[in-house]
């Protein structure tokens, strides 16, 4: 079965979602960091997005490991820091796509998870 790209979503955005986004809550944390640039503590993210503090912390740490945020120990917060201008451009496109095609992006997240599970189940 082939995986068809959704119409109107740039290929770079789809690739980014497949490689870096594993849940809707993870995407929403990233979008929060991008669209409201300020230091965000796990507790503040949890309150803003109605997540548990632990869930917010896990997603923030994952974004940090992926090079999408920076941790500041002094105030226990995270800020959005892309690794390159090219990555920032893709994430900016992702923000726009999510705003206008939320269902398409969410479907892509679940499709990528499904494909990853099938691949690991087959040993590849």
GUTORSE-134346 format. One record per residue: residue in three letters; y, x, z of N, C-alpha, C, CB in turn. Coordinates in pm, 1 decimal, m for minus. Atoms other than C-alpha are relative to their C-alpha. Glycine has a CB too. Layout:
N
+-----+----------+----------+----------+----------+----------+----------+----------+----------+----------+----------+----------+----------+
|  aa |     n.yy |     n.xx |     n.zz |    ca.yy |    ca.xx |    ca.zz |     c.yy |     c.xx |     c.zz |    cb.yy |    cb.xx |    cb.zz |
+-----+----------+----------+----------+----------+----------+----------+----------+----------+----------+----------+----------+----------+
| ALA |        Y |        X |        Z |        Y |        X |        Z |        Y |        X |        Z |        Y |        X |        Z |
...
+-----+----------+----------+----------+----------+----------+----------+----------+----------+----------+----------+----------+----------+
//
This chain:
124
+-----+----------+----------+----------+----------+----------+----------+----------+----------+----------+----------+----------+----------+
|  aa |     n.yy |     n.xx |     n.zz |    ca.yy |    ca.xx |    ca.zz |     c.yy |     c.xx |     c.zz |    cb.yy |    cb.xx |    cb.zz |
+-----+----------+----------+----------+----------+----------+----------+----------+----------+----------+----------+----------+----------+
| UNK |   m117.4 |     84.2 |      0.0 |      0.0 |      0.0 |      0.0 |    123.5 |     88.5 |      0.0 |     m0.1 |    m95.7 |    121.2 |
| UNK |   m120.4 |    m81.5 |      5.6 |    336.2 |    148.7 |    m97.4 |    105.9 |    m59.8 |     90.9 |     52.4 |     11.4 |   m144.6 |
| UNK |   m107.7 |     43.0 |    m87.8 |    639.7 |    131.4 |    124.5 |    127.5 |     m5.9 |    m83.4 |     16.2 |     96.4 |    123.2 |
| UNK |   m117.4 |     17.9 |     83.9 |    928.4 |    m12.7 |    m75.1 |    126.6 |      9.9 |     82.2 |     m5.5 |   m133.7 |    m72.2 |
| UNK |   m127.5 |    m13.1 |    m69.1 |   1284.0 |     78.4 |     22.4 |     77.6 |   m130.2 |     m9.1 |     82.3 |    115.9 |    m58.6 |
| UNK |    m83.0 |    120.1 |      4.6 |   1500.1 |   m216.9 |    120.6 |    120.2 |     22.5 |    m90.1 |     45.8 |    m40.1 |    141.1 |
| UNK |   m114.2 |     m9.5 |     89.7 |   1772.2 |   m288.3 |   m131.4 |    128.3 |     23.2 |     78.4 |     12.0 |   m126.5 |    m85.0 |
| UNK |   m134.0 |    m24.0 |    m54.6 |   2124.4 |   m165.3 |    m56.3 |      5.7 |     89.1 |    122.9 |     61.7 |   m128.8 |     33.3 |
| UNK |     m2.5 |    m93.5 |   m112.1 |   2021.6 |     68.9 |    224.0 |    m18.1 |    140.1 |    m59.0 |   m112.4 |    m33.7 |    107.6 |
| UNK |     12.5 |   m135.2 |     56.0 |   2087.2 |    432.7 |    131.1 |   m129.8 |     67.9 |     44.7 |    120.4 |     85.8 |     41.4 |
| UNK |    125.7 |    m68.3 |    m30.8 |   1773.0 |    643.7 |    115.8 |     13.7 |     93.0 |    119.4 |    m48.0 |     78.4 |   m120.7 |
| UNK |    m20.4 |    m90.0 |   m114.2 |   1921.9 |    891.6 |    362.0 |     m3.2 |    m75.9 |    132.3 |    133.4 |     74.3 |    m14.1 |
| UNK |      3.6 |     83.1 |   m120.9 |   1966.5 |    611.2 |    616.2 |   m144.1 |    m37.8 |     32.6 |     86.8 |   m127.7 |    m18.1 |
| UNK |    141.3 |     34.5 |    m22.9 |   1606.5 |    496.9 |    570.9 |    m77.5 |    119.8 |     53.0 |    m65.0 |    m51.1 |   m129.9 |
| UNK |     68.5 |   m122.4 |    m44.3 |   1484.0 |    855.3 |    610.8 |     36.3 |     30.3 |    146.4 |     38.1 |    120.8 |    m91.9 |
| UNK |    m45.1 |    m25.0 |   m137.7 |   1692.7 |    897.6 |    926.9 |    m69.1 |    m96.8 |     96.8 |    154.8 |    m14.5 |     10.5 |
| UNK |     64.9 |     99.8 |    m86.1 |   1555.2 |    574.7 |   1075.7 |   m147.1 |     34.5 |     18.0 |     15.0 |   m142.6 |    m59.4 |
| UNK |    143.1 |    m32.5 |     m7.6 |   1196.4 |    674.6 |    994.9 |    m25.8 |    122.9 |     86.2 |    m56.4 |     22.7 |   m139.9 |
| UNK |     21.4 |   m126.1 |    m70.6 |   1239.1 |   1021.6 |   1144.4 |     50.5 |      0.4 |    143.9 |     66.1 |    110.0 |    m74.9 |
| UNK |    m65.9 |    m13.1 |   m129.8 |   1457.4 |    955.4 |   1447.7 |      5.8 |   m126.1 |     85.4 |    136.1 |     47.1 |    m21.4 |
| UNK |    m16.9 |    124.3 |    m75.3 |   1460.4 |    588.9 |   1551.0 |   m134.9 |    m67.8 |     16.6 |    100.2 |    m94.8 |    m70.5 |
| UNK |    132.4 |     55.9 |    m27.9 |   1153.9 |    444.4 |   1721.0 |      4.0 |   m135.8 |     69.4 |    m77.9 |     95.8 |     84.3 |
| UNK |    m12.8 |    132.9 |    m60.5 |   1291.8 |    129.8 |   1880.9 |    141.5 |    m51.4 |    m22.7 |    m33.5 |      3.8 |    152.4 |
| UNK |   m132.4 |     61.4 |     15.2 |   1578.9 |   m111.9 |   1853.2 |     90.6 |     44.5 |    114.4 |    m10.8 |   m155.4 |     m3.7 |
| UNK |    m83.9 |    m43.4 |   m112.2 |   1698.3 |    m14.0 |   2200.3 |     48.7 |    143.6 |    m19.2 |    m77.4 |    m11.8 |    131.9 |
| UNK |    m42.6 |   m137.2 |     28.4 |   1706.5 |    352.0 |   2095.8 |    114.9 |     m1.0 |   m101.0 |   m118.8 |     84.6 |    m53.6 |
| UNK |   m106.7 |     11.9 |     98.9 |   1915.7 |    257.8 |   1791.6 |    128.0 |    m51.8 |     65.1 |    m42.9 |    m93.1 |   m114.9 |
| UNK |   m118.9 |     56.5 |    m63.6 |   2151.1 |     49.9 |   2006.1 |     68.6 |    100.1 |     92.0 |    m36.9 |   m124.4 |     78.2 |
| UNK |    m60.5 |   m105.5 |    m81.5 |   2203.5 |    341.8 |   2244.9 |     75.8 |     96.8 |    m89.6 |   m107.7 |     75.3 |     82.4 |
| UNK |    m69.0 |    m89.2 |     93.1 |   2286.9 |    569.0 |   1952.5 |    127.6 |    m65.5 |    m53.1 |    m92.9 |     38.2 |   m116.7 |
| UNK |   m117.9 |     69.1 |     52.6 |   2523.9 |    308.9 |   1805.5 |    110.4 |     m9.6 |    104.4 |    m37.8 |   m139.7 |    m48.4 |
| UNK |    m99.3 |      4.1 |   m107.0 |   2697.1 |    275.2 |   2142.2 |     71.9 |    134.7 |     12.0 |    m66.6 |    m37.2 |    133.9 |
| UNK |    m60.2 |   m133.3 |     m9.8 |   2753.1 |    651.0 |   2163.8 |     92.3 |     28.7 |   m118.2 |   m109.2 |    107.0 |      7.8 |
| UNK |    m77.0 |    m27.1 |    122.1 |   2882.5 |    660.2 |   1805.2 |    125.8 |    m86.2 |     m6.2 |    m86.7 |    m24.9 |   m124.4 |
| UNK |   m111.4 |     92.1 |     22.4 |   3106.1 |    354.6 |   1802.8 |     98.1 |     m6.6 |    117.1 |    m53.5 |   m137.7 |    m27.7 |
| UNK |    m89.5 |     m2.4 |   m116.5 |   3250.4 |    397.2 |   2153.3 |     m5.5 |    138.5 |     62.0 |    m39.4 |   m109.5 |    105.1 |
| UNK |     10.0 |   m140.6 |    m40.0 |   3297.9 |    772.2 |   2186.1 |     67.5 |     28.4 |    134.8 |     61.8 |     88.2 |   m107.2 |
| UNK |    m41.8 |    m35.1 |   m135.3 |   3324.1 |    857.9 |   2552.9 |   m125.2 |     49.0 |     70.8 |     67.4 |   m122.5 |     76.1 |
| UNK |    119.8 |    m36.1 |    m76.8 |   3094.0 |   1006.6 |   2815.0 |    m67.7 |   m126.4 |     54.1 |     36.6 |     96.1 |    116.8 |
| UNK |     77.5 |    116.5 |    m45.0 |   2816.9 |    755.9 |   2894.1 |   m107.7 |     46.4 |     97.3 |    m64.0 |    m75.5 |   m121.2 |
| UNK |    107.5 |    m27.6 |    m95.9 |   2604.0 |    776.0 |   3207.5 |   m115.3 |    m95.5 |    m30.2 |     49.8 |    m16.1 |    149.2 |
| UNK |    110.9 |     94.1 |     18.2 |   2258.0 |    620.3 |   3202.0 |     28.9 |   m136.5 |     62.3 |   m127.1 |     57.4 |     60.0 |
| UNK |    m30.5 |    128.0 |    m65.3 |   2381.5 |    353.9 |   3445.3 |     98.4 |    m81.8 |    m83.3 |     57.4 |     23.8 |    140.9 |
| UNK |    m98.5 |     71.5 |     82.2 |   2678.5 |    265.9 |   3221.5 |    m63.8 |    m54.2 |   m127.6 |    117.7 |     92.6 |    m35.4 |
| UNK |     71.1 |     46.5 |    120.0 |   2456.3 |    244.9 |   2912.4 |    m88.8 |   m118.6 |     36.7 |    m85.2 |    115.0 |    m63.0 |
| UNK |     88.3 |    109.0 |    m44.2 |   2210.5 |     27.9 |   3104.7 |     79.3 |   m129.1 |     19.9 |    m72.4 |     38.7 |    131.2 |
| UNK |    m81.2 |    118.9 |    m24.1 |   2486.4 |   m209.9 |   3212.5 |     54.9 |    m57.6 |   m130.1 |    114.8 |     33.0 |     94.8 |
| UNK |    m58.9 |     45.0 |    126.5 |   2642.9 |   m225.7 |   2866.0 |   m103.1 |    m67.3 |    m90.5 |     63.3 |    117.8 |    m73.0 |
| UNK |    102.0 |     49.4 |     93.2 |   2317.9 |   m286.4 |   2677.3 |   m107.9 |    m86.0 |     68.1 |    m65.8 |    117.4 |    m69.7 |
| UNK |     97.0 |     79.7 |    m77.0 |   2129.6 |   m473.5 |   2949.7 |   m141.0 |     59.7 |     m5.3 |     m3.2 |   m143.9 |    m52.6 |
| UNK |    125.8 |    m72.9 |    m11.0 |   1858.0 |   m211.1 |   2979.6 |    m19.4 |     36.1 |    146.4 |     m1.1 |    127.9 |    m91.1 |
| UNK |     17.8 |    m57.2 |   m132.9 |   1700.7 |    m75.6 |   3293.7 |     61.6 |    139.8 |     m2.2 |   m152.3 |      4.4 |     41.9 |
| UNK |    m54.0 |   m135.8 |     m2.1 |   1863.6 |    249.5 |   3406.5 |   m100.7 |    104.1 |    m48.9 |     45.2 |     34.9 |    140.1 |
| UNK |    104.9 |    m95.1 |     44.0 |   1532.2 |    429.9 |   3348.0 |    m15.0 |     m3.0 |   m152.3 |   m136.5 |    m33.6 |     67.4 |
| UNK |     10.9 |     12.6 |    145.3 |   1506.1 |    295.9 |   2992.1 |    119.5 |     65.7 |    m68.6 |    m10.0 |   m148.2 |    m40.8 |
| UNK |   m120.2 |    m62.1 |     57.2 |   1864.2 |    401.5 |   2919.0 |    m10.2 |    151.9 |      7.6 |    127.1 |    m48.7 |     73.3 |
| UNK |     12.7 |   m144.8 |    m16.7 |   1796.9 |    748.9 |   3056.5 |   m101.5 |     59.0 |    m97.8 |    m40.4 |     33.3 |    143.7 |
| UNK |    102.5 |    m47.3 |     94.1 |   1480.9 |    788.5 |   2846.6 |     57.3 |      7.3 |   m141.5 |   m124.3 |    m92.8 |      2.8 |
| UNK |    m57.1 |      1.4 |    135.0 |   1666.9 |    691.8 |   2528.3 |    108.6 |    104.8 |    m16.5 |     56.3 |   m137.4 |    m32.0 |
| UNK |   m103.9 |   m103.3 |      5.8 |   1962.8 |    918.1 |   2607.1 |    m61.3 |    139.3 |     m8.2 |     91.9 |     m9.6 |    122.4 |
| UNK |     66.9 |   m130.9 |      4.8 |   1732.4 |   1213.2 |   2673.9 |    m66.2 |     24.0 |   m135.5 |   m104.8 |     10.4 |    111.8 |
| UNK |     61.8 |    m14.2 |    131.0 |   1544.4 |   1146.4 |   2351.2 |    104.7 |     32.8 |   m106.6 |    m75.4 |   m128.0 |    m37.2 |
| UNK |   m106.9 |    m30.1 |     95.2 |   1870.1 |   1143.2 |   2155.1 |     48.4 |    143.9 |     17.7 |    117.6 |    m98.7 |     17.4 |
| UNK |    m38.3 |   m139.1 |    m25.1 |   1960.6 |   1472.9 |   2321.6 |   m102.4 |     96.2 |    m61.4 |     13.1 |     25.8 |    152.0 |
| UNK |    105.4 |    m85.8 |     58.5 |   1624.3 |   1626.7 |   2222.1 |      8.5 |      2.5 |   m151.9 |   m139.4 |    m48.9 |     43.2 |
| UNK |    m11.1 |      9.0 |    145.9 |   1688.9 |   1513.0 |   1865.0 |    131.2 |     58.4 |    m51.6 |    m12.3 |   m145.0 |    m44.4 |
| UNK |   m125.9 |    m60.8 |     40.0 |   2027.3 |   1684.7 |   1863.2 |    108.6 |   m100.5 |    m33.9 |    m22.6 |     88.4 |   m116.6 |
| UNK |    m97.3 |    105.1 |     30.7 |   2222.4 |   1358.3 |   1851.8 |     97.8 |    m26.1 |    113.3 |    m71.7 |   m127.5 |    m33.6 |
| UNK |    m92.3 |     14.5 |   m111.9 |   2386.3 |   1376.1 |   2193.2 |     m3.8 |    127.9 |     82.8 |    m36.1 |   m124.4 |     87.3 |
| UNK |    m10.1 |   m116.1 |    m88.6 |   2495.5 |   1632.8 |   2445.7 |      8.8 |    m51.4 |    143.2 |    124.5 |     89.9 |    m36.0 |
| UNK |     m1.7 |     35.8 |   m141.5 |   2430.5 |   1609.9 |   2819.5 |    104.6 |     84.0 |     71.5 |   m139.7 |     19.7 |     64.3 |
| UNK |    m99.1 |    m68.2 |    m81.9 |   2713.0 |   1698.1 |   3058.5 |    m39.1 |    m22.6 |    145.9 |    146.2 |    m52.0 |    m29.9 |
| UNK |     53.7 |     12.2 |   m135.8 |   2570.1 |   1768.7 |   3404.0 |    107.7 |    m34.4 |    102.8 |    m68.8 |    129.1 |     39.9 |
| UNK |   m107.0 |     21.1 |    m97.7 |   2906.0 |   1760.0 |   3582.7 |     17.7 |   m148.3 |     33.4 |    131.4 |     57.4 |    m52.8 |
| UNK |    m16.9 |    142.9 |    m25.8 |   2937.0 |   1383.7 |   3540.6 |   m123.3 |    m81.5 |    m41.8 |    123.5 |    m51.6 |    m73.5 |
| UNK |    125.8 |     66.1 |     35.8 |   2573.0 |   1304.0 |   3447.1 |     20.9 |    m97.9 |   m115.3 |    m58.8 |    m73.5 |    121.8 |
| UNK |    m28.9 |     87.7 |    113.3 |   2676.4 |   1170.7 |   3108.4 |    m42.0 |     64.9 |   m131.3 |    149.1 |    m34.9 |     m4.0 |
| UNK |     36.8 |    m41.6 |    134.8 |   2596.2 |   1193.8 |   2740.0 |    110.5 |    m40.8 |    m96.4 |   m136.0 |    m61.9 |    m42.4 |
| UNK |    m94.0 |     32.7 |    106.6 |   2820.8 |   1201.7 |   2436.2 |    m67.3 |     24.4 |   m134.0 |    130.4 |     83.4 |     12.5 |
| UNK |     51.9 |    m15.4 |    135.4 |   2748.1 |   1171.2 |   2066.0 |     49.6 |    131.2 |    m57.5 |     42.1 |   m118.7 |    m90.0 |
| UNK |    m33.0 |   m126.7 |     63.5 |   2737.1 |   1509.1 |   1895.7 |    m99.7 |     21.2 |   m114.0 |     m3.7 |    119.4 |    103.2 |
| UNK |     92.2 |    m22.2 |    112.1 |   2584.5 |   1520.3 |   1546.3 |    m16.5 |    149.5 |    m26.5 |     50.7 |    m71.6 |   m127.5 |
| UNK |     26.3 |   m141.6 |     27.6 |   2430.2 |   1846.6 |   1431.2 |     76.7 |     51.3 |   m120.8 |   m147.8 |     22.0 |    m21.4 |
| UNK |    m72.3 |    m41.6 |    120.5 |   2626.7 |   1848.2 |   1103.8 |     85.8 |   m115.4 |    m51.9 |    m98.9 |     47.5 |   m109.8 |
| UNK |    m80.4 |    104.2 |     65.9 |   2883.0 |   1661.7 |    896.5 |    m89.2 |    m92.3 |    m83.0 |    108.9 |     64.0 |    m90.0 |
| UNK |     91.9 |     80.6 |     81.2 |   2599.3 |   1546.5 |    669.9 |    m73.1 |   m101.3 |     88.4 |   m102.3 |     90.8 |    m74.0 |
| UNK |     67.8 |     92.0 |    m91.5 |   2413.2 |   1397.6 |    966.1 |     97.5 |   m107.3 |     48.0 |    m59.9 |     76.7 |    120.7 |
| UNK |    m99.8 |     98.3 |    m43.5 |   2732.9 |   1230.2 |   1087.5 |     24.1 |   m103.6 |   m109.6 |    132.6 |     70.1 |     37.4 |
| UNK |    m20.5 |     93.3 |    111.9 |   2781.1 |   1076.8 |    740.8 |   m115.4 |   m100.7 |     m7.9 |     12.6 |     77.7 |   m134.1 |
| UNK |    116.2 |     89.8 |      2.9 |   2427.8 |    932.5 |    747.9 |      6.7 |    m99.0 |    116.1 |   m132.0 |     80.9 |      6.2 |
| UNK |     m8.3 |     88.3 |   m116.1 |   2478.6 |    793.5 |   1097.3 |    113.7 |   m100.0 |    m17.6 |     19.9 |     81.8 |    129.1 |
| UNK |   m109.3 |     92.8 |     30.5 |   2811.8 |    642.2 |    989.9 |    m47.6 |   m108.3 |    m96.2 |    120.7 |     75.6 |    m60.0 |
| UNK |     58.7 |     98.8 |     91.6 |   2626.6 |    474.3 |    701.1 |    m96.6 |    m93.5 |     74.1 |    m73.7 |     71.3 |   m115.6 |
| UNK |     91.6 |     81.0 |    m79.8 |   2362.8 |    355.1 |    948.8 |     76.4 |   m104.6 |     81.0 |    m83.0 |     89.5 |     93.4 |
| UNK |    m83.5 |     93.8 |    m76.1 |   2633.6 |    196.0 |   1165.7 |     43.0 |   m116.1 |    m90.5 |    125.2 |     72.6 |     59.2 |
| UNK |    m45.0 |    103.1 |     94.3 |   2767.1 |     10.0 |    859.7 |   m115.8 |    m88.7 |    m44.1 |     66.1 |     64.5 |   m122.5 |
| UNK |    117.2 |     78.5 |     42.3 |   2420.2 |    m96.1 |    744.4 |    m45.9 |    m93.0 |    111.3 |   m115.5 |     93.0 |    m41.8 |
| UNK |     44.2 |     82.9 |   m111.9 |   2329.5 |   m223.2 |   1090.1 |     95.0 |   m117.4 |     21.3 |    m10.1 |     83.7 |    128.2 |
| UNK |    m99.1 |    107.0 |    m16.1 |   2651.7 |   m423.7 |   1106.1 |    m18.0 |   m110.3 |   m103.7 |    141.1 |     57.0 |     m9.7 |
| UNK |      8.8 |     99.5 |    107.4 |   2587.0 |   m594.5 |    773.0 |   m142.4 |    m41.9 |    m34.2 |     65.5 |     53.6 |   m122.9 |
| UNK |    140.0 |     28.2 |     34.0 |   2205.6 |   m584.2 |    744.1 |    m90.3 |     27.4 |    119.4 |    m45.0 |     84.6 |   m121.0 |
| UNK |     72.6 |    m26.2 |   m123.1 |   2079.3 |   m585.3 |   1101.8 |   m149.8 |    m28.7 |    m14.8 |     58.0 |    m83.4 |    112.9 |
| UNK |    141.0 |     36.8 |     16.3 |   1754.5 |   m763.3 |   1013.1 |    m75.3 |    104.0 |    m82.5 |    m11.9 |   m137.7 |    m66.1 |
| UNK |     63.7 |    m99.9 |     86.7 |   1677.4 |   m510.0 |    738.0 |    m27.8 |    129.2 |     75.8 |     88.3 |     29.1 |   m122.1 |
| UNK |     18.8 |   m123.6 |    m76.0 |   1728.1 |   m212.0 |    969.3 |   m106.6 |    m18.4 |    107.5 |    132.5 |     44.8 |     63.9 |
| UNK |    102.1 |     26.4 |   m102.0 |   1521.1 |   m369.2 |   1248.0 |   m139.0 |     m5.1 |    m63.1 |     30.0 |   m132.4 |     73.7 |
| UNK |    127.8 |      5.3 |     71.8 |   1243.1 |   m444.8 |    999.3 |    m46.9 |    140.2 |    m35.4 |     12.4 |    m85.6 |   m127.5 |
| UNK |     34.0 |   m138.2 |     34.9 |   1254.1 |    m81.3 |    887.2 |    m51.6 |     76.6 |    121.0 |    121.6 |     71.7 |    m58.9 |
| UNK |     46.4 |    m67.3 |   m122.1 |   1216.8 |     41.4 |   1245.8 |   m144.8 |    m38.8 |     28.6 |     90.9 |    m36.0 |    121.3 |
| UNK |    135.8 |     44.5 |    m28.4 |    905.6 |   m170.8 |   1297.0 |    m97.5 |     41.0 |   m109.0 |     m3.0 |   m150.0 |     17.3 |
| UNK |     86.2 |    m45.4 |    109.8 |    765.9 |    m81.6 |    953.1 |    m36.2 |    146.3 |     17.4 |     68.8 |    m21.3 |   m135.6 |
| UNK |     25.5 |   m142.4 |    m20.3 |    802.9 |    288.6 |   1027.4 |    m98.2 |     21.2 |    114.6 |    131.1 |     74.8 |     27.8 |
| UNK |     93.2 |     m9.7 |   m112.5 |    625.8 |    242.5 |   1362.7 |   m140.2 |    m39.3 |    m43.1 |     46.2 |    m88.4 |    116.4 |
| UNK |    129.7 |     48.1 |     48.4 |    346.0 |     50.7 |   1191.0 |    m67.6 |    106.0 |    m86.3 |     16.9 |   m130.7 |    m80.0 |
| UNK |     54.5 |   m104.0 |     87.7 |    300.0 |    319.1 |    926.4 |    m42.5 |    121.3 |     78.9 |    102.0 |     40.3 |   m105.3 |
| UNK |     34.7 |   m115.4 |    m82.8 |    300.7 |    593.0 |   1189.7 |   m128.9 |    m24.5 |     76.5 |    113.2 |     32.0 |     97.2 |
| UNK |    122.4 |     33.3 |    m72.6 |     32.8 |    414.0 |   1389.9 |   m121.6 |      3.1 |    m91.5 |     12.7 |   m137.4 |     64.9 |
| UNK |    111.7 |     m0.6 |     94.4 |   m184.1 |    363.6 |   1082.4 |    m37.3 |    143.3 |    m38.0 |     35.3 |    m81.4 |   m126.1 |
| UNK |     25.1 |   m139.3 |     35.5 |   m146.2 |    730.2 |    988.5 |    m72.9 |     74.3 |    110.0 |    129.7 |     70.2 |    m31.4 |
| UNK |     66.8 |    m68.6 |   m111.5 |   m245.8 |    849.8 |   1335.4 |   m139.8 |    m56.5 |     22.4 |     83.3 |    m12.5 |    129.1 |
| UNK |    131.3 |     60.7 |    m15.3 |   m537.7 |    605.0 |   1345.2 |    m99.0 |     56.7 |   m102.2 |     10.0 |   m152.1 |    m14.4 |
| UNK |     85.8 |    m57.7 |    104.5 |   m669.1 |    758.0 |   1022.8 |    m15.8 |    149.5 |     16.3 |     56.4 |    m30.3 |   m137.6 |
| UNK |     12.1 |   m142.9 |    m22.0 |   m631.6 |   1107.0 |   1162.4 |     93.3 |     80.5 |    m86.9 |   m139.9 |     43.5 |    m24.0 |
| UNK |    m91.7 |    m74.4 |     85.0 |   m337.4 |   1200.3 |    938.2 |    132.1 |    m41.3 |     19.7 |    m31.4 |    m11.2 |   m138.3 |
+-----+----------+----------+----------+----------+----------+----------+----------+----------+----------+----------+----------+----------+
//
